[in-house]
């Protein structure tokens, strides 16, 4: 017999934490987990729509999705700490490597570009949103490991340089955020 997908437990706006404790669906831990899930899902969309010149990014993106899954477990289960400082170190190394592969930027740039780069820029904003919620969770309700908070902070930096790299691979040049032109009529 297949696993039943629906339980009805949440029909009245409550959900069950791993501990069995019932909380409102807007509980900060649940919100944090949901925002990480949103990011993980968007990375799936990104991976499914990679440009031909960026197909080699698929394993890295899938690895990142798995790390986000581990991060969710770390947040949901106290004393569960899969995300470690070594994961932050790996992100920093990848950030530096990718940053060296792309043209230097001297000003703020507009998010966007080709499909892959634009999707990764949007993933960056989802990562920042999840990070803000996790920080609030950490400050008000549940202490998170320092490595988990660092990982979430580096994640958006990684997605930023990955987006720039993807756009570079697709032949797209960054667009400066500041323009001398005004809106056209």
C-alpha positions in Angstrom: 0.0 0.0 0.0 1.3 3.4 -0.9 1.9 6.1 1.6 -1.2 8.3 2.1 -0.4 11.9 1.0 -3.0 13.7 2.9 -3.7 13.4 6.7 -6.2 16.1 7.5 -4.0 17.1 10.5 -3.6 20.6 9.1 -7.2 21.3 8.1 -7.7 23.8 10.9 -4.6 25.9 10.4 -2.3 23.8 12.6 0.6 21.6 11.7 2.6 19.0 13.6 6.3 19.5 14.2 8.7 16.6 14.2 8.4 16.6 18.0 4.6 15.9 17.7 3.8 19.4 19.0 1.0 21.2 17.2 1.7 24.8 16.1 0.0 27.3 13.8 1.0 27.0 10.2 2.4 30.6 10.5 4.8 29.5 13.3 8.2 31.0 12.7 9.9 27.6 12.4 7.3 26.4 9.9 7.7 29.7 8.0 11.5 29.2 7.8 11.2 25.7 6.7 8.7 26.7 4.0 10.9 29.5 2.7 13.8 27.1 2.4 11.5 24.6 0.6 10.5 27.4 -1.8 14.1 28.1 -2.6 14.8 24.4 -3.0 11.9 24.1 -5.4 12.9 27.1 -7.4 16.4 25.6 -7.8 14.6 22.6 -9.2 12.8 24.9 -11.8 16.2 26.5 -12.5 17.8 23.1 -13.0 15.0 22.0 -15.3 15.5 25.1 -17.5 19.3 25.4 -17.7 20.6 26.8 -21.0 22.7 24.5 -23.1 25.8 26.4 -22.2 25.0 25.9 -18.5 24.0 22.3 -18.4 27.2 21.5 -16.4 25.7 23.5 -13.4 23.0 20.8 -12.8 25.1 18.6 -10.4 26.1 21.7 -8.3 22.4 22.9 -8.2 21.2 19.4 -7.2 23.9 19.2 -4.5 22.7 22.6 -3.2 19.1 21.3 -3.1 20.3 18.3 -1.0 22.2 20.7 1.4 19.0 22.7 1.8 17.1 19.5 2.6 19.7 18.8 5.3 19.4 22.4 6.5 15.6 21.9 6.9 16.3 18.8 9.0 18.8 20.8 11.1 16.1 23.4 11.8 13.3 20.9 12.4 15.2 18.5 14.7 17.0 19.8 17.7 20.6 18.4 18.1 20.6 17.6 14.3 23.5 19.4 12.8 24.4 18.2 9.3 25.4 21.7 8.0 28.9 22.3 9.3 31.6 25.0 8.9 33.1 22.8 6.1 29.9 23.5 4.1 30.4 27.2 4.5 34.1 26.8 3.5 33.0 24.9 0.4 30.6 27.7 -0.6 33.3 30.3 0.0 35.7 28.4 -2.2 33.1 28.1 -5.0 32.3 31.8 -4.7 35.9 32.7 -5.1 36.4 30.3 -8.1 33.3 31.5 -9.9 34.1 35.2 -9.1 37.5 34.7 -10.8 35.8 33.3 -13.9 33.6 36.4 -14.5 34.3 40.0 -15.4 34.9 42.3 -12.5 31.9 44.4 -11.5 32.4 48.1 -10.5 28.9 49.0 -9.7 25.6 47.5 -8.7 24.0 45.5 -11.4 20.4 44.7 -12.3 19.2 41.2 -11.5 18.2 39.3 -14.6 20.0 38.3 -17.8 19.3 35.1 -19.7 17.0 32.5 -18.4 19.5 30.6 -16.2 21.1 33.7 -14.8 17.8 35.3 -14.1 16.5 32.2 -12.4 19.6 32.1 -10.2 19.2 35.8 -9.3 15.6 35.1 -8.2 16.9 32.1 -6.2 19.3 34.6 -4.5 16.4 36.7 -3.4 14.6 33.6 -2.0 17.8 32.7 -0.1 17.9 36.1 1.5 14.2 35.9 2.4 14.8 32.5 4.1 17.9 33.9 5.8 16.0 36.8 7.3 13.3 34.5 8.6 15.9 32.1 10.0 17.6 35.0 11.7 14.3 36.1 13.3 13.7 32.4 14.4 17.2 32.4 15.9 16.6 35.7 17.8 13.1 35.0 19.1 12.2 31.3 19.2 14.9 28.7 18.5 18.6 28.9 18.6 20.2 27.8 15.3 23.8 26.6 15.0 26.2 29.3 13.9 27.2 27.2 10.9 23.6 27.1 9.7 23.3 30.9 9.9 26.6 31.3 8.1 25.6 28.8 5.4 22.4 30.7 4.7 24.3 34.0 4.5 26.9 32.6 2.1 24.2 30.8 0.0 22.9 34.1 -1.4 26.4 35.2 -2.2 27.0 31.9 -4.0 23.8 32.2 -6.0 24.8 35.8 -7.0 28.1 34.7 -8.4 26.6 31.6 -9.9 24.0 33.8 -11.7 26.7 36.1 -13.0 28.7 33.1 -14.2 25.6 31.6 -15.9 25.0 34.9 -17.7 28.6 35.1 -18.7 28.5 31.6 -20.1 25.4 32.6 -22.1 27.2 35.7 -23.5 25.1 38.2 -21.4 26.8 41.3 -20.1 25.8 42.7 -16.7 23.6 45.8 -16.8 24.5 48.6 -14.4 21.7 49.5 -12.0 22.3 53.2 -12.4 21.4 54.7 -15.7 21.7 58.2 -17.0 18.5 57.7 -19.1 15.1 58.3 -17.7 11.9 56.3 -18.5 10.9 56.6 -22.2 7.5 57.8 -23.1 
